[in-house]
Amino acid sequence: MSETSELLKKYGITMLIAPTTLDTNAWYVPGAKVIFVKGGLNDIERRDAIIHEIVGHVGNEHRISPIEAPTSRIHKEGEADRTMLHVLAIDYIKEFTSMPSFVDVANFLRINHLRNDLYDMACSEFDDLLKE
């Protein structure tokens, strides 16, 4: 949990545990600098949610409004997912003793408790990272 604690400290954000009925894993309230994280998440799911919200939305300076166009919100969520995948993929690659030529993306998603619909985005992210 130290990675997420460092992120919270870096951005000056307080984390509060929300009821398990929250319809998303996390919700960031910019004006209050508070992130609500759904109760009942395990450490990996909590880490992913915090990275998505803080690095993905705060780091990309997203401003989400209840009156914005749905396509804008979908774009911002996709960008936050991609940013989260980038952070997690870099950490995953660091676990290898040398740069791998191939990554089992399905396994990466499984061990990080990520949604299967992120498979193509994760493949693209690893393709980019392994070319570097």
C-alpha positions as CSV (number, residue, x, y, z in Angstrom):
1,M,0.0,0.0,0.0
2,S,3.0,2.3,0.2
3,E,2.7,3.2,-3.5
4,T,-0.8,4.5,-3.0
5,S,0.1,6.2,0.3
6,E,2.8,8.1,-1.5
7,L,0.4,9.1,-4.3
8,L,-2.1,10.4,-1.7
9,K,0.6,12.3,0.1
10,K,2.1,13.7,-3.1
11,Y,-1.3,15.2,-4.2
12,G,-2.4,16.1,-0.7
13,I,-5.5,13.8,-1.0
14,T,-7.3,12.2,1.9
15,M,-8.7,8.7,1.4
16,L,-12.0,7.7,3.0
17,I,-13.7,4.3,2.8
18,A,-17.2,4.5,1.3
19,P,-20.1,2.1,1.7
20,T,-19.9,-1.0,-0.4
21,T,-23.0,0.3,-2.2
22,L,-20.8,2.9,-4.0
23,D,-21.5,2.3,-7.8
24,T,-17.8,2.7,-8.6
25,N,-14.6,1.5,-7.0
26,A,-13.5,5.1,-6.2
27,W,-14.6,8.6,-6.6
28,Y,-12.4,11.7,-6.4
29,V,-13.9,15.0,-5.1
30,P,-11.5,17.7,-6.4
31,G,-12.7,20.7,-4.3
32,A,-12.4,18.7,-1.1
33,K,-9.2,16.8,-2.2
34,V,-10.8,13.6,-1.0
35,I,-11.0,10.2,-2.6
36,F,-13.8,7.9,-1.6
37,V,-12.8,4.2,-2.1
38,K,-15.4,1.5,-2.0
39,G,-15.4,-0.6,1.1
40,G,-14.7,-4.3,0.7
41,L,-12.1,-3.9,-2.0
42,N,-8.9,-5.9,-1.5
43,D,-5.5,-4.2,-1.5
44,I,-4.9,-4.7,-5.2
45,E,-8.3,-3.5,-6.2
46,R,-7.9,-0.4,-3.9
47,R,-4.5,0.3,-5.4
48,D,-5.9,0.1,-9.0
49,A,-8.8,2.4,-8.1
50,I,-6.6,5.0,-6.5
51,I,-4.1,4.9,-9.4
52,H,-7.0,5.3,-11.9
53,E,-8.5,8.3,-10.0
54,I,-5.3,10.1,-9.0
55,V,-2.8,9.4,-11.7
56,G,-5.4,8.9,-14.4
57,H,-7.8,11.8,-13.6
58,V,-6.0,14.2,-11.3
59,G,-2.7,13.7,-13.1
60,N,-4.3,14.3,-16.5
61,E,-6.2,17.3,-15.1
62,H,-9.6,15.9,-15.9
63,R,-12.6,18.0,-14.8
64,I,-15.6,15.8,-14.7
65,S,-19.0,17.4,-14.5
66,P,-22.5,15.8,-14.3
67,I,-23.6,18.0,-17.2
68,E,-20.8,17.2,-19.6
69,A,-21.4,15.2,-22.7
70,P,-21.3,11.4,-22.2
71,T,-18.7,11.1,-25.0
72,S,-16.3,13.4,-23.1
73,R,-16.7,11.4,-19.9
74,I,-16.1,8.1,-21.8
75,H,-12.9,9.6,-23.3
76,K,-11.7,10.7,-19.9
77,E,-12.4,7.3,-18.4
78,G,-10.5,5.7,-21.2
79,E,-7.5,8.0,-20.7
80,A,-7.5,7.3,-17.0
81,D,-7.6,3.6,-17.7
82,R,-4.7,3.9,-20.1
83,T,-2.7,5.9,-17.6
84,M,-3.4,3.3,-14.9
85,L,-2.4,0.5,-17.2
86,H,0.8,2.3,-18.0
87,V,1.8,2.7,-14.3
88,L,0.9,-1.0,-13.6
89,A,2.7,-2.2,-16.7
90,I,5.9,-0.4,-15.8
91,D,5.8,-2.0,-12.4
92,Y,5.1,-5.4,-13.9
93,I,8.0,-5.2,-16.3
94,K,10.4,-4.2,-13.4
95,E,9.7,-7.6,-11.9
96,F,11.6,-9.3,-14.7
97,T,15.4,-9.6,-14.5
98,S,15.7,-8.4,-18.1
99,M,13.3,-6.8,-20.6
100,P,10.9,-9.5,-21.7
101,S,10.1,-10.0,-25.4
102,F,6.6,-11.1,-24.6
103,V,4.1,-10.5,-21.8
104,D,1.1,-12.7,-21.0
105,V,-1.5,-9.9,-20.9
106,A,-4.3,-12.1,-19.7
107,N,-2.1,-13.1,-16.7
108,F,-1.2,-9.4,-16.1
109,L,-4.9,-8.5,-16.0
110,R,-5.7,-11.4,-13.7
111,I,-3.0,-10.7,-11.1
112,N,-3.9,-7.0,-11.0
113,H,-7.6,-7.8,-10.7
114,L,-8.4,-5.8,-13.8
115,R,-11.4,-6.0,-16.1
116,N,-11.1,-8.2,-19.2
117,D,-12.4,-5.4,-21.4
118,L,-9.0,-3.7,-20.8
119,Y,-7.2,-6.5,-22.7
120,D,-6.7,-4.7,-26.0
121,M,-5.6,-1.5,-24.3
122,A,-3.1,-3.4,-22.1
123,C,-1.8,-5.2,-25.2
124,S,-1.2,-1.9,-26.9
125,E,0.5,-0.5,-23.7
126,F,2.8,-3.4,-23.5
127,D,3.6,-3.3,-27.2
128,D,4.7,0.4,-26.7
129,L,6.7,-0.4,-23.6
130,L,8.5,-3.4,-25.0
131,K,9.6,-1.4,-28.1
132,E,11.4,1.1,-25.9
